[in-house]
Amino acid sequence: MEITRHNFKQVIDQVSEAVDEASFLCIDGEFTGLNNGPALHGFDTPQERYDKLRKGSLDFLFVQFGLCAFKYETEESRFVARPFNFYIFPRPLNRNAPDCRFLCQASSLHFLASQGMDFNKVFRDGIPYLSPVDEQQMRDTLDQKHATQQLNSPPFTSGSSHTSDSGRTIQVPAEHKDFIQQTLTRIQSFIDSEEETLQLEPCNAYLRKLIYSTVKNKFSSSVYLETKVGEQNQHYFIEASKANEELLKKRGKEKRQQELDELDDAVGMSKIIRMICQSGKLVIGHNMLLDVLHLLHKFSYPLPQEIDEFKSLVNCLFPRLLDTKLMASMHPFKELVSNTTLGDLEATLGKEPFKVPVIVFPEDFPGYKTAQEHQAGYDAYMTGRCFIIMANYLGTFKSQSKPVLPGSALLEPFVNKLYLMRVQDIPYVNLAGQDLKPNRDHVFHVTFPKEWKSNDLYQLFRPFGPIYIAWIDDKSAFVALTKKDQSDLAYKMLCEGVSYRVRRYGDHKEPHASHGRKRPLSFPETIPPRNGEGKRLKVTSSDVGRVSPVTQRCITTILEEAEDKPPTEAGEEEEEEEHGDEDGDEMKEEILEEKTNESTQAQLFEEPEAW
Amino acid sequence: MEITRHNFKQVIDQVSEAVDEASFLCIDGEFTGLNNGPALHGFDTPQERYDKLRKGSLDFLFVQFGLCAFKYETEESRFVARPFNFYIFPRPLNRNAPDCRFLCQASSLHFLASQGMDFNKVFRDGIPYLSPVDEQQMRDTLDQKHATQQLNSPPFTSGSSHTSDSGRTIQVPAEHKDFIQQTLTRIQSFIDSEEETLQLEPCNAYLRKLIYSTVKNKFSSSVYLETKVGEQNQHYFIEASKANEELLKKRGKEKRQQELDELDDAVGMSKIIRMICQSGKLVIGHNMLLDVLHLLHKFSYPLPQEIDEFKSLVNCLFPRLLDTKLMASMHPFKELVSNTTLGDLEATLGKEPFKVPVIVFPEDFPGYKTAQEHQAGYDAYMTGRCFIIMANYLGTFKSQSKPVLPGSALLEPFVNKLYLMRVQDIPYVNLAGQDLKPNRDHVFHVTFPKEWKSNDLYQLFRPFGPIYIAWIDDKSAFVALTKKDQSDLAYKMLCEGVSYRVRRYGDHKEPHASHGRKRPLSFPETIPPRNGEGKRLKVTSSDVGRVSPVTQRCITTILEEAEDKPPTEAGEEEEEEEHGDEDGDEMKEEILEEKTNESTQAQLFEEPEAW
């Protein structure tokens, strides 16, 4: 169901009902861009990735929000899906509302528009929103204004907040004297007539101001003026009505109510997000880290600097999250799914050994007859399909024929972990505890002249076997050895380069990690080698207390895996930006060829032992 | 005529012909936002206004460009108008092209979308552009690449720039071994067959990479692979053809030509702008300062810091400009035109004493049957209509029945001056010389607690007569006295305020003007008063050398006028943002009421004596 500001009020109860009844909720967001900061790369730590997204991704606009509520009907053994597709746009509703400036990324807009996103609908009909902070501020302003008005007489003019304006009037310029005189005459006749209202000719803001001022002067409070908008929003005109104290009081009250209603409208989309938070239900997304960041940033509170505080905030607002891209990358799906982009995943899950469940749309509810990829509502629906199929597949290990629903222990290994795009050895942000800290003794930070291409790096490291390159910028990269036992030798041979500089990952990271001074990234001739020490943070008992037994076992396994298996060529898989540009597919391939050419990827992590 | 990237190449000759034949050209631009910096206000100097626009307005995107070429046909005594409406969007055409990030302003997008701007067309079908700097950079990169390729063997793969990549191959992961083996078998059969090409199944970027790598390894240069896009851009697939040295050379040459063509496409819209510049014709816009800034910034060179250098740049690129909003604000039109927004102006010029000229569209040329306000092509057309009517009206003073065309001395007073929006006493940026420096001895810079509203300022200055307030932010404003002779008294009485601070305009400006240290804008108790001195810059002889006699006379008159006439209430007129939000009309009115409430405006400037 498409939802814009025009039908928002009519359907909000329906959304609320769908959320209340749901077994779980799926979400998806579309944005005007992805990244405006330093490039994401394969050895970002979770904190670094969080920083990059927080600083580089949140100035883009959230233009479409998909919510699909899935309800399991036991008797019918089927799921009922209610997909809602919200168009969002922060149009300033009145002069107290902020007029938002936001960023766009050309490739993202082109991609979304080619996929059928209707930006005209977004900009024209999008639902507005206010963060709690903005809402409070506007509410305070309004309260203050109303308190002032209570102290004064009822407002004379509809738009005016200057009841104490000492009756100053504007002098009428010579060229407008005739016009104003005619208007005053018309109003006098109107007062003497039986008519209840009088519509004046449309005129511009300045002339309206002259009318307000002169009418106020001449007729005092015996007439009430109000600016109205003509048909098709083409013109503004003034409507006069006969005033008495009662009417003025009534109009004042109406005006205040209207302002409160406007504020309520301005809160708009935030209500839906709050509804989802308050439901406490399992919320499912596909590659959902960026969606979660945007939801928090736009609809709740400013994002904290530290990822641990971010996790606390997420835990408060979305107590249970599940990321289907991560799920599909983990055992037992990893072996069966070669490409985890949403479309490909859904195609794979439509075949053996997976079983397609019965999912229906309610009667008279607009569902989907054809694919509408990258429409947020459709993607949320697809995410739910994928989840149901994967969850049910887990059930087959226990010969369970009933669907596996949220709450099942089988799902616990996947809960509250958000997929970390393209990071080589840390598969997810762990919302339920400490993040993984894999050993990176075989990773080097290399700086070099900007003319260097990947081939120069391959040549440099050739004696030590295949490498994986994670480009930072055109003058630096992380280089990971596939043959981990060559690390010390490689460092010894390369650490005294002239045109380049090779440092151990740990040495490079140390100053940043301790928030100490940063060493310059220029080319001093020699730097005494230091061995990486104390870089691996084991799961401590306090962390263990916060995670479920299954999750904990899973983490331990992963830690060991991450240590034991260095990147291998075989592990490479296609890493496609979920919210990205299909054109970018080709582009990325070329960049891949240009820059890495022979990229490798770690066997990321291993399966929990819970099956 | 609507022009997108799809018909751009087909119609560029038609545009070129229209420009060549034109008597004059009208332009208009639509942007994704107006201002993201400090508020514009009524006492900005031209340099300050230029700074604000340069820093705060140019990160918005130029999404639509209107060009209307008007040609006068003497025999028919009529104008032929050819309006072109270009959709512009900087979609990155390939990996070497920058992926632009740009700003949007919510109110502007909402306004344009409600006026019918098709943003889907913009983002999907917009014509790309490159500045000369970007173009040169990309051309250099391409030249370098081609030079490298000449040194090596013809490229094996279409997308690859790594001909010297030492033949490293990617190891095929177990799950893809079958697929790759099948592919190799198919290619072997193809080589043994009579077929000339073979299309492989569509597959993802990673699998394509595996194919490239393994095929290269197995078949060396006996087969040529190329990635192609399937119908409707849905899929990428590989096409294989049989290779020999001749074919490889040919393909290499084709590839290089294709890359040059792509670059040519990427230059796109810039060609149109260069065409206009090279024509040297009179270019007319309505309130065109922002358009000119954007045109220079996006399609020519980075804008210089100093307005004088900006003027030199404009003079080089657009030697003759005329702003119809300024023209309509000057004698003899000022007395006849109460509102200079484009729509209202056109309506006014359709009535007596003005004469509507014959303007036709060429046969088979898409013109306008109904109004399409705020569509750039239509606005450019309307601007031309207004210009023709006003120019012809000037002719009536000399009893000239022929139309007044560019080159006529009657138009000189209006040439190379760009309207300065909302500035109280400086009507325009003078591209042909020094800007006006009106006396501002009656203007005070006032800082105060942010709780203050306009009424507090009215109370403060009440003893000295009516004032005009130009808000800077919520803690400072410029206040101009209407009774100029009260200036010294007002300063004497108010300069020692406790909660506020009043300084003379000259004292406030001095440090900035001399690029010296800035005084803090906090509230020190007293500051020794200084009289404004040396602030007025007379037109010097070197400036006079640069302006035409008529313009010079005009400037002199204006300088005197600006000194003699202080702001009066009577002079106020509606100041509506040309590129702004019609909704903003109402909003602005309210802000007006809220903040200035009794605003006044100088009799801006007087007529040239040329009639």
Interface residues (C-beta under 8 A of the other chain):
Chain A: T32 G33 N36 L61 F89 P90 R91 P92 N94 R95 D99 C100 R101 F102 L103 C104 Q105 A106 S107 L109 H110 L112 A113 S114 M117 D118 F119 N120 F123 R124 G159 S160 S161 H162 S164 D165 S166 R168 I170 Q171 P173 A174 E175 H176 N204 A205 Y206 L207 R208 K209 T227 V229 N233 Y236 E335 S338 N339 D344 K453 N455 Y458 T568 E569 A570 G571 E572 E573 E574 E576 E582 D583 D585 E586 M587 K588 E589 E590 I591 L592 E593 E594 N597 E598
Chain B: T32 G33 N36 L61 F89 P90 R91 P92 N94 R95 D99 C100 R101 F102 L103 C104 Q105 A106 S107 L109 H110 L112 A113 S114 M117 D118 F119 N120 F123 R124 G159 S160 S161 H162 S164 D165 S166 R168 T169 I170 Q171 P173 A174 E175 H176 N204 A205 Y206 L207 R208 K209 T227 V229 N233 Y236 E335 S338 N339 D344 N455 Y458 E569 A570 G571 E572 E573 E574 E576 E582 D583 D585 E586 M587 K588 E589 E590 I591 L592 E593 E594 N597 E598
